[in-house]
Amino acid sequence: MTDDIRLAFAHPSERAHATAPTVLDRISLRDYIVAVEIGAFQLERGTSQRVSFNIVVEVGPVTGPVDDDVDRILSYDSVIEAVDIELAAERINLLETLAARVADRILREPQSQRVFVRIEKLDRGPFSLGVEIVRSRDGLSADDLSKQEAPRPCVAFFANDAIASPHLTGWIDDLIARGAPLILCVGMPAVAPLETGHVMTQRRVDLLAIEQNAWCLAAHDLRCKVVETRTELDWAMKNGQICVWAPSKIILDAVDGTLATPQDAVAITGWFAGKMSAREMIIIGAHAPETDIPVQVVAVDQPHFL
């Protein structure tokens, strides 16, 4: 066996040692096994499988004595928390996505210089299926490395009467003037979707009906873009794009999914606003949901916000 092949299957700690341009201290997490719902295939939905994490972090030298002070080093807990936080954020299809998010989160720690992440599925057969990635601080932008809080948007719900209203453009102008990133939400269209006779398939059909309504709203004001993933939402908020939320992916992939049905779209919007840490909600043409987020209700005959 050549050294290249042996290193390809060696533990990340051995690969780190073999590929390091300079000798750096390393901390490692070995065989951290978590039962989680993950995977792109339909058979992987609705069931948990064991996933193993092996992570090695190369850390820069500590200036001055450590003095047995945990605040001066990269804690093992920070590595475990990076895994747990990303698993709790949303359901993920690809190990590659999960590995990249874990690596990026670890590299936000000021001591970390390079990180090796190996993730393996243990229950797909009499073998392990996995990925391994290497990331370094040199490959991340200043924005990636910063610990700035995510933008806190204004989330606005438009009832069907509001979507068809001649005040729509003015309302959006008023929302933009509030200065916060803007995410628009809608409910099901006036025409009821087809009935499947099955709870789970009906939920999907109803969510798709909401997404059709989202495209209708976007067609009324071309500044609005329909967006479905958290990654797209985060990018849009940072770049001043007005989003109309297509809910299927985030709801179906949520670890702590909403119990509201698609028919109660205002309640779903309230749940979503909480997930996005919204600074406020604007409800146009509907009732206010139960939420701790500040809410303003606007009537459909009200041309501008107070």
PETA-V276183 format. One record per backbone hydrogen bond with DSSP energy under -1.0 kcal/mol. NH is the residue of the N-H (numbers start at 0). CO is the residue of the C=O. E is the energy in kcal/mol with one decimal. If there is no record, write none. Layout:
BEGIN
nh	co	e
NH	CO	E
NH	CO	E
END
This chain:
BEGIN
nh	co	e
5	1	-2.5
6	2	-2.8
7	3	-1.7
8	4	-1.2
13	10	-1.2
14	10	-1.8
15	11	-2.6
16	12	-1.9
17	13	-2.1
18	14	-1.8
26	56	-2.2
28	54	-3.0
31	52	-2.4
33	50	-2.6
35	48	-2.4
38	91	-1.6
43	40	-1.6
44	41	-1.8
48	35	-2.3
50	33	-2.5
51	119	-3.0
52	31	-2.1
53	117	-2.6
54	28	-2.5
55	115	-2.2
56	26	-2.9
57	113	-3.4
58	24	-2.6
59	110	-2.8
68	65	-1.7
71	68	-1.8
72	69	-1.2
79	75	-2.0
80	76	-3.0
81	77	-1.6
82	78	-1.4
83	79	-2.6
84	80	-3.2
85	81	-1.6
86	82	-2.1
87	83	-1.9
88	84	-1.2
90	252	-4.1
97	93	-1.9
98	94	-3.0
99	95	-2.1
100	96	-2.2
101	97	-2.5
102	98	-2.5
103	99	-2.5
104	100	-2.1
105	101	-2.3
106	102	-2.3
108	105	-1.8
111	108	-1.2
112	57	-3.3
113	57	-1.3
114	134	-3.0
115	55	-3.0
116	132	-2.4
117	53	-2.7
118	130	-2.4
119	51	-2.2
120	128	-3.9
121	49	-2.5
126	124	-1.5
128	120	-1.9
130	118	-2.3
132	116	-2.3
134	114	-2.3
136	112	-2.3
138	135	-1.3
139	136	-1.7
144	140	-1.9
145	141	-1.2
153	180	-3.3
154	279	-2.2
155	182	-2.5
156	281	-3.0
157	184	-2.7
158	283	-2.4
162	158	-2.0
163	159	-1.7
167	164	-1.4
170	166	-2.7
171	167	-2.3
172	168	-2.3
173	169	-2.4
174	170	-2.4
175	171	-2.5
176	172	-2.0
177	174	-1.0
178	175	-1.9
182	153	-2.4
183	242	-3.4
184	155	-3.0
201	197	-2.6
202	198	-2.0
203	199	-1.6
204	200	-2.3
205	201	-2.8
206	202	-2.2
207	203	-2.3
208	204	-1.8
209	205	-1.8
210	206	-1.9
211	207	-2.0
212	208	-1.8
213	209	-2.0
214	210	-1.9
215	211	-1.6
216	212	-2.2
217	213	-2.3
218	214	-1.8
223	220	-2.2
224	241	-2.5
226	243	-2.5
232	228	-2.2
233	229	-2.8
234	230	-2.2
235	231	-2.8
236	232	-2.7
237	233	-1.7
238	234	-1.2
240	235	-2.3
242	181	-2.0
243	224	-2.4
244	183	-2.9
245	226	-3.0
250	246	-2.4
251	247	-2.7
252	248	-2.2
263	260	-1.8
264	262	-1.1
267	263	-1.8
268	264	-2.4
269	265	-2.2
270	266	-2.2
271	267	-2.7
272	268	-2.8
273	269	-1.8
274	270	-2.1
275	271	-2.0
276	273	-1.3
277	272	-2.7
278	152	-2.3
280	293	-2.6
281	154	-2.1
282	295	-2.8
283	156	-2.9
284	297	-2.6
295	280	-2.3
297	282	-3.4
301	298	-1.8
END
